[in-house]
Amino acid sequence: MLISWRPPPQDVVKLNTDASVLGRRVSGGGLLWDHDGGLIFAFYKEFGDVDVLTTKSLALLQGLLFCKRVRVQRLLVEVDLAGLAHLLDSGALAKWSLCNTLRHIRAMLQSFNTTARHIFREANAAADKLATMEA
């Protein structure tokens, strides 16, 4: 089965985020794309000593904050961790240290009138590469 990234529809932008935990190096990144597959912005950020779910959540939050700063109107959000997409959609809470991050993400997703949907890692290759880059 061929899995590939697809650009968003006309007048919509797409945010792809990912994260990496390699030993003590914990980082995340993301990209915002237009309907032609043109890059609007990309980011990379290092995080403290946190687990994979927290790192992927923080990367998504960082991407949403950037989208807010550039005044995105119509947004699609894709993450390659099905558990994160499900957790955000379900409204359930996670361990205490992650609760506020999840609440903040949910509020931002609601302000954009969107959800975070799961995509396969192969379709999220650019965000994966950005998240694992050396600073």
C-alpha positions in Angstrom: 0.0 0.0 0.0 1.4 3.4 -1.0 1.2 6.0 1.8 2.0 9.6 1.0 1.4 13.1 2.2 -1.4 15.1 0.5 -1.8 18.8 0.4 -4.9 20.4 2.0 -7.9 21.6 0.0 -8.0 25.1 -1.6 -8.0 27.9 1.0 -7.0 25.6 3.8 -3.5 25.1 5.4 -2.2 21.9 7.0 0.0 21.6 10.1 2.1 18.4 10.5 4.0 18.0 13.7 6.2 15.3 15.1 8.6 14.7 18.0 11.7 12.7 18.8 13.1 11.2 22.0 16.6 9.9 21.5 18.3 9.4 24.8 18.5 12.8 26.5 17.7 14.7 23.3 14.0 15.5 23.2 12.8 17.6 20.4 9.9 18.4 18.1 9.1 20.1 14.9 6.4 20.9 12.5 5.5 22.4 9.1 2.6 24.5 7.9 1.7 23.9 4.2 -0.6 25.6 1.7 -2.9 23.9 -0.8 -0.1 23.8 -3.4 2.2 22.0 -1.1 4.2 25.3 -0.5 5.9 25.7 2.9 4.5 28.6 5.0 6.7 28.0 8.0 8.7 25.3 9.8 9.9 25.1 13.4 12.2 23.0 15.5 12.2 23.1 19.3 14.0 21.2 22.0 12.1 20.2 25.1 13.2 19.1 28.6 13.3 15.6 29.9 9.8 14.3 29.0 8.3 11.2 27.5 7.2 10.6 23.9 3.5 11.5 24.4 4.3 14.7 26.2 6.9 15.6 23.5 4.5 15.1 20.7 1.9 17.1 22.5 4.3 20.0 23.1 5.3 20.0 19.5 1.7 20.1 18.4 1.0 23.0 20.9 4.0 24.9 19.6 2.8 24.5 16.0 -0.7 25.7 16.9 0.8 28.7 18.7 2.7 29.6 15.5 -0.5 29.2 13.5 -2.3 31.6 15.8 0.6 34.1 15.4 0.3 34.1 11.7 -3.5 34.3 11.9 -4.4 31.1 10.2 -8.1 30.9 9.2 -8.8 27.4 8.0 -6.5 24.6 9.4 -6.1 20.9 9.1 -3.9 19.2 11.7 -2.1 15.8 11.3 -0.1 13.9 13.9 1.4 10.4 13.5 0.6 9.2 17.0 -2.9 7.7 16.9 -3.0 7.7 20.7 -2.6 11.5 20.8 -5.2 12.1 18.2 -7.6 9.8 20.1 -6.8 11.4 23.5 -7.5 14.9 22.1 -10.7 13.8 20.4 -12.0 11.9 23.4 -11.7 14.7 25.9 -10.0 12.3 28.4 -7.3 13.5 30.7 -3.8 12.0 30.9 -1.2 12.0 33.7 -1.1 15.3 35.7 2.0 16.8 34.0 0.2 16.6 30.6 -3.3 17.8 31.6 -2.7 21.5 31.0 -1.0 20.9 27.7 -3.9 18.8 26.5 -6.4 21.4 27.6 -4.5 24.1 25.8 -4.3 22.1 22.6 -8.0 21.3 22.7 -8.9 25.0 23.2 -6.7 26.0 20.3 -8.1 23.3 18.1 -11.6 24.5 19.0 -10.6 28.1 18.1 -9.5 26.9 14.7 -12.7 24.7 14.4 -10.6 21.6 13.7 -9.3 18.4 15.2 -6.0 16.6 15.2 -6.3 13.5 13.0 -3.9 10.6 12.7 -1.8 10.0 9.7 0.7 7.2 9.1 4.4 8.0 9.8 5.3 7.6 6.2 2.9 10.5 5.3 4.5 12.6 8.0 8.1 12.2 6.8 9.0 15.9 6.6 7.8 16.6 10.2 9.6 13.5 11.4 12.9 14.6 9.7 12.6 18.1 11.2 11.9 16.7 14.7 15.0 14.5 14.6 17.4 17.1 13.2 20.6 18.0 15.0 20.5 21.5 16.5 
